[in-house]
Amino acid sequence: VQLQAFGGGLVQVGGSLRLSCAASGRSFSTSGMGWFRQAPGREREYVAGIDRLGVSTYRDSVKGRFTISRDNAKNTVYLQMNSLKLEDTAVYYCARTLSYGSTYQYWGQGTQVTVSS
């Protein structure tokens, strides 16, 4: 299983970005997908996740601004980020669980998101 995240970049405060993560391998539709992020000097943190049934969860600080979605036909998960803040600056990683699992086992290489004032 390989995960490739892309779509990061430099954006001003209040702007938007859409991250994508393409997954290889089988059983994408039965796996949970998630986005994590890590800012310099900080631990990696959970951002959002979507399970195989399409149920999504978010960390409190991004609720109402970020939306996670998935397209099982394309083996891709997305993270739409609106109203970006300086504190959203981080490397964003996508992750995938095992089929019917709940623990993230596979990780992508990360994509940098920088929010500037």
C-alpha positions in Angstrom: 0.0 0.0 0.0 1.3 3.4 -1.0 -0.1 6.8 -0.2 0.7 9.9 -2.2 -0.4 13.3 -0.8 -0.4 16.4 -2.9 -2.0 19.8 -3.1 -0.1 21.7 -0.4 1.3 25.1 -1.0 1.5 28.7 0.2 -1.7 30.5 0.9 -2.7 33.7 2.8 -4.7 33.7 5.9 -8.4 33.2 5.1 -7.6 31.3 1.9 -8.3 27.7 0.9 -6.5 24.7 -0.2 -7.6 21.2 -1.2 -5.3 18.3 -0.4 -5.6 15.0 -2.1 -4.2 11.6 -1.2 -4.1 8.8 -3.8 -3.9 5.2 -2.4 -2.6 2.2 -4.2 -3.5 -1.4 -3.3 -6.7 -3.1 -2.7 -9.4 -2.7 -0.2 -9.5 1.1 -0.2 -13.3 1.1 0.2 -13.1 -0.9 3.4 -10.3 1.1 5.0 -10.5 4.2 7.1 -8.6 7.3 5.8 -7.2 10.1 7.8 -5.2 13.3 7.7 -2.7 14.3 10.3 -0.3 17.2 10.5 2.9 18.1 12.2 4.2 21.7 12.7 7.8 22.4 13.5 8.7 21.6 17.0 5.4 19.9 17.7 4.1 16.4 17.8 2.0 15.0 14.9 -1.7 15.6 15.5 -4.9 14.2 14.2 -6.8 16.5 11.9 -9.7 14.5 10.3 -10.7 11.0 9.5 -13.4 9.3 7.5 -14.3 5.6 8.0 -15.4 3.1 5.4 -19.0 4.1 5.9 -18.3 7.7 5.2 -18.6 8.9 8.8 -16.1 11.8 9.4 -14.5 13.2 12.5 -12.5 16.3 13.1 -10.3 17.9 15.7 -12.0 20.8 17.3 -9.8 23.5 15.9 -10.7 22.7 12.3 -14.4 21.9 12.7 -16.5 24.1 10.4 -13.4 24.9 8.3 -12.1 21.6 7.0 -14.0 18.9 5.2 -12.7 15.4 4.6 -14.2 13.3 1.8 -13.4 10.2 -0.2 -13.9 8.8 -3.7 -13.7 5.1 -3.6 -13.8 4.8 -7.4 -10.6 6.8 -7.5 -9.0 5.4 -4.3 -8.6 9.0 -3.2 -9.3 11.0 0.0 -9.5 14.7 0.0 -9.2 17.5 2.6 -10.8 20.7 1.7 -9.4 23.5 4.0 -11.1 26.8 4.1 -10.6 29.9 6.2 -7.0 28.9 6.8 -5.2 30.3 9.8 -1.5 30.8 10.6 -1.7 27.9 13.1 -2.7 25.5 10.2 0.8 25.7 8.9 2.3 22.2 9.0 3.2 19.2 7.0 0.1 17.3 6.3 0.1 13.5 6.1 -2.6 11.1 4.9 -2.9 7.7 6.5 -4.9 4.5 6.0 -6.1 1.8 8.2 -6.1 -1.9 7.5 -9.3 -3.2 5.9 -12.0 -3.0 8.5 -9.5 -1.7 10.9 -9.4 1.4 13.1 -5.7 1.9 13.6 -3.8 3.8 11.0 -1.1 1.5 9.6 0.0 3.2 6.3 1.4 6.7 5.9 2.0 9.0 3.0 5.1 11.2 2.5 3.4 14.5 3.5 2.7 17.8 1.8 3.6 21.2 3.2 0.9 23.7 3.9 2.1 27.2 4.7 -0.3 29.9 5.7 1.1 33.4 5.6 -0.2 36.8 6.8 
